[in-house]
Amino acid sequence: MWPVIGASLFATNIGAEHLVGLSGDSYRYGLSAGSVELTTGITLGFACAILFPYYLKNKIFTIPEFLEIRYNEKARTFFSGLMLIISVMTKLAFTLFAGALVLNGLMGWDIMTTVIFTGFIVALFTIIGGFTAVAYTDTIQATIMIVGTSIMLFIGLDKVGGWSGLMEKVPETMHIAAPYDDPVYPFWGILATAFYAGIFYWGIDQVNVQRVLAAPNLKQARWGAMFAVLLKLLPVFIFALPGVIAYALYPGLEGEETQQTFIVLLNNLLPSGLRGLVLASLLAALITSLIAVLNSVSTLVVRDFVVKVKPDMKENRQVLVGRGVILIVTVFGIGAAYMVYKNEEGLYKYLQTITAYLILPVFPAIFFGIISKKVTLKAAIVSVVVGLVLATIFVIDQFMGAEAGERVFPFLHYKLTLNFGYRGLWATILITGILFAVSAFTPKTDPGKLEKTTINYSRRIEQFSGLSDWRLHLLILSIITIFIYLWLR
């Protein structure tokens, strides 16, 4: 079971937008674009130690369910609304856009026309057919992608003259740890994102958490997570490094052309049969990702909004409303994809940026609501409001562009506030400080609630269980990760 959980976690993460975006950003910015891939040991390490045992012990099936128990019903509704926005602005928009990029590169189809066509076709397919066996199809697609892109990597290395040839041709792109003041992928800024955006993504985001909750027990869940950490060592080499190889072999791509890096590699390096297999896997991953997002969003809207207003609504009526929601959400997803289309930055960096900004308001209230009994409802509300203000400023600055943003928000354009990683770090520290400060002066939470919703630290640390212990696996994977960082620094 654990290999399926790990592969499903990995496949959920590396959709078409990930594969296309990371190779394109590596062409544009160098190997540092892949630095975020190596932070999964931190994020899933936290999740395995703190969050997953808590979820399984208390039989918490959804994060909104936890928020209703820990805080109140309004907290659940607010979080559901935020996850709806995140799903549309990131998962739906970027998947649609990445798929359109692939088809544009292969067939020459107009990008936005393809986005619209793909969106409505998948929406209709979702309405008619539904979605089954996600984890197992994810496993197959992940295997094909890994094998196909690995072959692409080795062919590319051979063409460029091996590792030494690549180092000679483009030495400036071969550093994974960019300087602290790098505006795009600074090492310390990217590392900082692991402690808020990364923990949220891998340990709180329902799409990933539900993969782990499918495990029969905590041991299998942790083994699966460690297998995912192992697999997440690969994208630096099989997704990011090919982008650098493309820069060495096919220089001269500029602006929007860099977003087609993966297609350039696909057409020039892989034999036709394998090219078709990888492409089919990529498009299948695109479709299953879109179906999964549309289904989850539809369920979320019906259960957390519609049924709350009309609790006596019959089940067949709920199904009809859910189908209507799918069409409406698809329209919003297409609109969000258009904003991605008009963005001038690298696709992968833009994805990381928007995701980090959107989760800022709620991460401290959720994470510290689980690990601390001191956090109160009123403090959580205040922290979320402050977070919303900060996130709104960050998003506005992002959409305004560098020059206009610097004029309106000059305090965001210093070396340690320009990158999204640093902005998110400072914002998270500020929001967390406000959370605990307000908690100290507001009515305490009922102890009965805290008993079920917060971690009990009085329990002894689990005894080491030898070679099968997940902590040993994490230690080994952490050493490998540090070695990769030192090798490619």
N, C-alpha and C positions, 0 to 999 in steps of 0.2 A: 504493500500500500504506500509506503513512504516514497518510493521512486516516482509514483504517479503524482503524489502531492507536490514533490519538489519540481518535477517537470512541468506540472500545471502552473505553479507559481512563476516559474521562469517564462513559460509560454505566454502567460497573461501579461507579463511585463514587456516582452519583446514582440509587440505587434508590428505591423507594417510601418507605422509612424516612427517606431524606435529604430528599426533596421535602416530605413531610408534616411531618417533624420541624422542618425549618428555618423553614417558614412559621409553624408554631405557636410556636416559640421567639422569632421576630421579633415576633409579636403580643405575647408576654409580656415580652420583654427589650429590644426595639428592634432597630435595624439592626446593633448590635454582635454579634448572633448570627451574622451572616454573615462576621465578620472572619476566621475560620479558612479560608474559601474563598480568600482572597487570599494565602495562604502557599504555594501550590503551586509558584510560581516558585522558591522557596528549595529545596523538597524535591526536585522533579524536576530542578532545576539540579544539585544534589549527585549525584543518581542518574545523570544524563547524563555528568557529568564523571568520576565515580569508579566507580560500581557497574555500569552497563550495559556499558561497554567491558570490564570485568573478566569479567562473565558470558559475553559473546559470545566473547571471546578464548579463555577456558578451556573453552568449551562446557559451562558449568554450567547444567543444566536445572532443578534445584530447590535451594532453600536447604538442606533436610535433606542433600542430596548433598554440598554444600559443607562442612557441619558435620562430616560423617563423615570427609572428607579432611583438613580443617583441625585437628580435635580427635580425636574417636573415634566409634565406633558409638553409644555411650550418649548422646553429645551430639545425634546425629541423632534418636534415639528420644525424648529429652526435648523437643526442639523440636517434633517431630511431635505429641506429646501436648499441648504448649502451644497449637499452632495448632488442634488439635481443640477445646480449651476456648474459644479466641477465636472460632472459627467458630460454635460453639453459642451462646455468651454474647452475641455482637454480631450477626454477619451473619444467623444463622438467627432468633434471638429478635426482633431489631428489624424484620426484614422481615416476619415473621409478624404482629407487633403492628401495624405500619403498615398492612398490608393489611386487617387486621381493623378498624382505625380508619376506613379509607375505606368499607368495606362497612357499618359501623355508621352512619356519617353519611348514606349514601345509602339504605340499606335498613332501618335501625333494628335490625339483628341484634345480639345480645349479643356483646360483644367477645371474651371468652374462649371462648365456644362457637364463634365464627367462627375463632379461632386454631386450635382443635383440629380442626375440620372441614377448614380449608384445609391444615393441616399434613399430615394423613393422606391427603387427596386428592392433593396434590402428591407425597407420598412414593410412593404407589401408581403415579402417572403416571411418576415417575422410574424405578421398578423395571421397569415395562412397556416404556417408550419410550426412555429414555436422553436424550441431549442432543447436538445437532449445530448447526453454523453459528452459534455464540454471537456471534462478533465482528460478523457481518453483521446479525443480528437486533438486537444492541445498537445498531448504527449507525442503523437505522431508528427504533427506539424513542427514541433520543436526539434525533433530528431532530424527531419529533412532539412530544416534551416541550418542547423549546426553542421551537418555533413556537407551540404552544398556550399555554404559560406567558407567552410574550412578548406575545401578544394579550391575555391576562388582565391583564398589567401595564399596557398602554396603555389598556384600557377602564377599569381601576381608577383610573389617573391622571386620566383624563378626568372620571370621576364625582366625584373628590375636589377637582377644580379645578386640576389640573396640579401641577407640582413646587412652585410657590409656595403653592398651596392646601394641599398636604401639609405644607409647612414651617410654615404658619400654624396648622394644626389640631393637629399633634403634633410640635412642634419637639424635644421631649425624647427622642424615639425615633430621630431622624435622624442620630445620631452613631455612626460605625462603630468609632471608637477610644475605648472606655470607659476611665475612669481606672484607674490601676495597682491601686487597692484595690477595684475592682468585684468582688463575690464570684462572679459568673457568667462574664462574658466580658471580663476586663481585657485591654487591648491587648497589654501586655508579656507577660502570662502566655500568651496565645494565640500570640504570636510565638515564645515559647520552645518551645511544643509542636512547631513545625516542625522543630526540631533533634534531636528524638528520635522522637516518635510519627509525625511527618510523613515523615521519611526512612524509617522502618520501613515505614509504610503503602505509600508509593509506590515504594520501592526494594528492599524485602526481602520484603514480603507476597507469597506465591506467586500469589495470585489476580490481582494487578496485574502482577507481574513476567512471568508467562507470556504476557501480552498483548504485552509488548515483545520477549520471546524469539521470538515468531512472526515478527519482522521478518527480511527476507532479509539485511540487513547493518546495521552500526552507524549509518550515516548515516540510513537509514529509521527506525530505532528512535528516534534523537534528534529527527528532524523530527516523528515521531508524538507524542513526549513534549511537544515545544513546542506542537504543535497542542492537546494536552490542557490545557496551561497557559493558552492563549488561551481555550479553552472554559470553563475554571474561573473566568474573570473574570465569566461570566454569572450564576451562582447568586445573587450578592449582589443583582442587579437582578431576576431572574425568579423567584427562590424566596423570598429574604429580604424584599425591598422590598414584594411583595404582602402579606406578613404585616403590615407597618406600615400599608399601605393599608387592610387589613381592620380594624386597630385604630382608624383614623380613621373608617371608614364604619360599622362595626358594633361600637361599644364595649360593654363590659359582660360580655364572655366571661370566665369565671373558672375557675381550676383545670383540671380535665379538659376543660372546654369549649374551652380554647385549643388543645388537640390536634386539634380539628376545623376549625381555621382554613382549611386548604386546601379542605375540602369546602364550607365557607361561600362561599369565593371561587368555586369551581367552579360551584356552584348559582346564584349571583347575578350573575356577571359574564360567563360564556361562553354563547354561543348553543347550543341543544341539540345540533346536529350536531357542532360542535367539542368540546363538553363530552363527548359520547360517545366521540369519537376520542381525546381526552387521557386519559379514564378507561380506555379499552381499552388504550392504550399503557402506562399506569401499572400496570394489572393484569398485562399481558404481561411488563413488567419485573419485577414481583413474582414471577411464576411462574418466569421464566427465572433470576432470581437464586437462588430457592430450589432449583431443579433443579441449578444450578451448584454451590451449596454442598453439597447432599446428595451429588452425584456425587464432588466433590473429597474430602469427608470420608470417604466410603465407600472410595475408592481409597487414601487415606492410612492408614486403619485396617488394611485388608487387606495393603497392601504393607509398611508399617513396623511392624506389630505381629503380625498373624496369620501371615504368611508367615515372619517371623523365628522364630516358635515352631514352625511346621510347614512347613519349606522344601520338602518333597516334595508339598505339597498340589496336586492337579490343578486345571487352570484352571476347569473347570466348577464345581468345588467352591468355588473362590474367588469366582465370580460369585454363588453362592447365599449365601455368608457376607456378601458385600457388600450383598446385598438385605436381609438381616437387620439389618446395621449401619444401613442407611438408616432402618428402622422404629425402632430403638432410639434413634438420634440425634434423630429427629423427636420422640420422647417428651421427651427432655432439652431440645430446643429449645422445646417448648410450656411446660415448667416454667420455663425462663429467660424466656420471653415473659410469664409470669405475674408475675415479679419486676419486669419493665419496667412492667407494668400497675399494680402497686402503688406504683411510684415516683411521688413528688409533684413532682419537678423536670421541666423541659422535656425532651421526648423527645430532641432533637438534642444538648443539653448532656449528658444522661445517656449517650448513645452515645459522645460524645467522651471523657467521663470514664472509663468502663469500659474502652474501648479503650486509652487512655493507660496506665492502671494495669496492664493485662494484659501489655503489651509491655515494661514496664520491666525485668523480670529479665534478658531475653536481648539487648536492643538493644546495650549496650556490648560484650558478648562477640562478637557477630556483626560489628558495624560496625568495631570496632577490630581484630578478627581478620582483617578484609580489608585494612585500610589500614596495619597495623603488624606488623612481624616480632617485636616484643618480647613480645607477648601469649602467655602459656603456657596449657597445658591446666588446670593446677591453679588458676591465677589466674582462669580463666574459670569454673571450678566454684565457687570462693569468691564471685565477683561475682554469679553467678546465685542462690546461696543467700541472700546479703544482699538482692538484688533481690526474691526471693520473700517474705522477711520484710516488707520495706517495702510491697510491693504488697498483701500480705494485710492489713496494718494500714490501708492506704488504702481497700481495698474494704470492710472491716468498718465503718470510720468512715462510708463512703458509705451503707451499708445501715442503720446505726443511726439516721440522721437527725441534724440539726444539734444539737439540745439534748443528746441522749444522747452523741453523738460528742464534744462539747466537754467533757463531764464525764470521759469515759474517756481521750480523747486531746487534752488542752488545747493541747499544742504544735502541733497541726495547725490551730488555729483563730485564728491571727493573720492580719493583712492579707496578708502575703507567704507564707503557708502554707495559706490556706483554699482557694484555687482549685486545681483539678486541674492547670492549666498550671504554676503555681509548684511544686507538690508534685513533679510529674514532673521538673522542671528540677533541683531540689535533689537529688532521689534519683538522677538520672542522673549528676550531677557526683560525688556520693559513691561510687556504684557504679564509675564510671570510674576514680576515684582509687584505690580498692581494687584494681581490675583491674591497674593498672600497678604499684602498690606490691607486690602479691603476685608479679607477673611478675618483678620485680627480684630476688627471692630464691628462685625455683623453677627447676627444670631447663628449659633452653631447648628450643624445638621443633626437631626435625630440619630442617636447611637444605633437604633434598630436598622436604619437605612445603611449606615456606614458598615455595619457588620457584614452585609451581603455585597456591598458595592466597592469596598476598598480592600487593599491587600493586608493580610494579617502577618506582621513581621515577627510575631512571637514564635512562629514555627521554625524548627531547626532547618539548616541548609541540608539539602538532599545529600546523602552519602555518595561518594564517588563509586561508580559502577564499572570501572575498568575500560576496556577498549570500546565498549558500546555506549559510553557516556557522551552525550552531545557536547559537553563542555570541552572534552578532549578534542573532538572534531573541530569545534570553533577555534581552539588554540592553534591547531595545525593549519587551518584555513587562514587564520590571522597572520601566521608566520609567512605563509606563501604570499599573501597579499602585500605584506611589508617588503618582502623580497622583490616582488614585481615593481613596487613603487621605487625601491632603491636602484633596481636595474634600469628603469626607464626614466629616472629623475632628470 
